[in-house]
Amino acid sequence: GAVVSQHPSWVICKSGTSVKIECRSLDFQATTMFWYRQFPKQSLMLMATSNEGSKATYEQGVEKDKFLINHASLTLSTLTVTSAHPEDSSFYICSAGGLAGGRYEQYFGPGTRLTVT
Amino acid sequence: GIQVEQSPPDLILQEGANSTLRCNFSDSVNNLQWFHQNPWGQLINLFYIPSGTKQNGRLSATTVATERYSLLYISSSQTTDSGVYFCAPCQGRANSKLTFGKGITLSVRP
């Protein structure tokens, strides 16, 4: 099946620093990747949609200058949390959209747990 | 945008029991996916089911698009079925975003 990886799986950083999270589709090409944020015991909240080679589309209320998204290739998207603060601590999950069995599905990475101290 | 309601919010089962999880949505959809989020946070694709019925082992799903609901059936539940189950319909074209429900937390006790 389709496999999506994320790196790192967890990260602890100090307030004011930036953190980059990578999302890779390992065995398929993903023209579209999605970034979600999930707080404890809550649902997934879509942050942005990124298409290879173009600017990301951010959901309302998500600061594009704080959460920088780059989708440089059909297999790699990155999310950079700039000048992180404790309120940015969360579980970040990416998904990649790909064709499987003639239909389009989203496949999810294992997530990255960010803790900002 | 589309509203997604899942019920019940929490479910506790004894191992071996069967259950039905429901997902209602407020508008027509082009596709719908069911996911299981395990205790480590990984979302696992269960079904892609815009309409009709599918079965995969002990799990099956039915979507009645005209009545705007989908059901996930779990038979002979096991402790490894524990976690959160999300349904996520999509209204747009193939690579459009999914809208997630709040999820159903399932605990299966040995």
Chai-1 contact restraints between the chains, C-beta under 6 A:
chainA,res_idxA,chainB,res_idxB,connection_type,confidence,min_distance_angstrom,max_distance_angstrom,comment,restraint_id
A,T32,B,N95,contact,1.0,0.0,6.0,A-B,restraint_1
A,S43,B,F100,contact,1.0,0.0,6.0,A-B,restraint_2
A,S43,B,K102,contact,1.0,0.0,6.0,A-B,restraint_3
A,S43,B,G103,contact,1.0,0.0,6.0,A-B,restraint_4
A,L44,B,F100,contact,1.0,0.0,6.0,A-B,restraint_5
A,L46,B,K97,contact,1.0,0.0,6.0,A-B,restraint_6
A,T49,B,K97,contact,1.0,0.0,6.0,A-B,restraint_7
A,F91,B,G41,contact,1.0,0.0,6.0,A-B,restraint_8
A,G97,B,N95,contact,1.0,0.0,6.0,A-B,restraint_9
A,R103,B,Y48,contact,1.0,0.0,6.0,A-B,restraint_10
A,Y104,B,A94,contact,1.0,0.0,6.0,A-B,restraint_11
A,E105,B,Y48,contact,1.0,0.0,6.0,A-B,restraint_12
A,F108,B,L43,contact,1.0,0.0,6.0,A-B,restraint_13
A,P110,B,Q42,contact,1.0,0.0,6.0,A-B,restraint_14
A,G111,B,G41,contact,1.0,0.0,6.0,A-B,restraint_15
